[in-house]
Amino acid sequence: MRKAGRLRRVAELIDVPLEALFNVTRVEVIGQIQVRVENHRGIVAFRPSQVTVRVPEGRLIIDGQDLVIGWVDQGDILVSGRVNGVRFEGDQAR
């Protein structure tokens, strides 16, 4: 726990987001219309009712209706449509 506290202080001092230091996913949900995923590892599966994204922690599953992928680049994915839920499934191999 002390190491995590030190890393947080370092992140604040050098103005770097915590997710960059900890190699974790940042998920931004905008109402029920958009989900933005930062620090992804690619799309695992896509259906208009569900998008599964590989993330460092395992998988992120976005459930909804009429889902579309607005953009994908090396660091970000934007999913739009009617978002009903977002959940993580941990990587069991860790």
N, C-alpha and C positions, 0 to 999 in steps of 0.2 A: 504494500500500500504506500510506503514511503516513496518508492520509485515513481509511482503514478503521480503523486503529489509534486515531486520534483519536475517531472516532465510537463505537468500543467503549468508550473511557474516558468519554465523555460519557454514554453509555447507562448505564454503571455508576453514575456520579455522580448522575444524576437518576432512577435506578431505573426505566428504561424498557426493555422487551425489545428485543433487537437486531433482531428481525424487524419491529418497528414503524418503526425508523429506516431500515432497508435495503429496506423494501417487498418482503419475501420471504415465502415460505410456511413455516408451521410444521406439520410432520406428526408426530403422536403415534400410535404403533402399540402396541396393548395385546395382547400375545400374538398369537394367530391369530384373535382374535375381534372386534377393533374397530380402526378407523382414524379419527382426528379430524384434520380439515384446517382450519387457521386461515388467514385472509387469502386466501380463494378469490374467484373471479370468476364463479361459477355452475357448474351441472352441464351438461356437453356431451352426455353419453349415459349411459343407465342400462340395464343388463341384470342379471339375477340372478348372472351370472358375471363382470361387469365394470362398473365405474363410472368414468367419465372426468369430471374436474373441471378447469375452466379456472383457472389460477393465474398470477400475474404473470410467472413464468418460462416459461410455455408451457402444458403439460397434465400433470396427475397422473393416472395410471391405476392403479386398484386392481383386481387380479384375485382371484377367489375363487369360492366356491360359496354359494348361498343368501344373497347379499348383499341387504341392505335399508338404506334410508336412515332413520336414527333421527330426525334432525332437520336442518333447514337454516335458517340465519338469515343475516343480512347478513355475518357474519364467520366462522362456523363451519359445518362439515358433519360429521356423525357417520355412519359406515358400519359396519354390524355384519354378522356372518355368519362364514363360514370364509375368512379372508384368506390367500391363497397368495403374494401378492407386491404390491409397490408400486413404481412406477417413474415417472420424469419423462421427458417428451419436450419438448425445448426449442423455443422459438418461433423458427422459421427466419427470420421477418421482421425480427428485431432486428438 
